[in-house]
Amino acid sequence: MGFMLLAGGLAVGAATTPTSGTAFTAGWTTLVGAGTGLALSVATAAALAGLSAERSGTGSAVVQAFNKASGPLGAAIAGSVLVAVYRARLDSARLGRPGLPATVAESARRSLYDGTAAARAAGAPGLEQAVHAAFVDGMGAAFLVSAAIAVLGAVAALTVLPRGRSRRTEIGQPTEEGTADAVAH
């Protein structure tokens, strides 16, 4: 469920436009946050559930290592997609058109901030709009790639995690398989 909320929030976020409002952004980021929280907590509990007390420290360290490595890896993937789409959209906007200085075009290709500043300095509002639109398109593509990865996470979770089995805790209350172990360690 967490992965699907995450994927849904990212898919909605991919529909962001340069004129999207704060409420729209707050809505999809709330879905992303809720999905991330659910997915990470369940994944951590599942990873630690079957470990003995002696091995729980090592298991926890491995989970933390994956958590610390996955953030930068995800940012690198999403950032690479964003930059590739951003530059492709700017190139399709014909930045090399006559009358536009090459330095302005190169600044626009470098980054959103450099492109916006160069467009304003050159008095080229059309270029500024093209820079903003290209960035939002790149962001949308990065969100869609991230949503696809979240869907793969949901499929993996459905394939790997045990379903519907319950057992009794020491005090006789039913609990999901592994939950008591994860909480106890």
Disulfide bonds with the S-S distance in Angstrom:
none
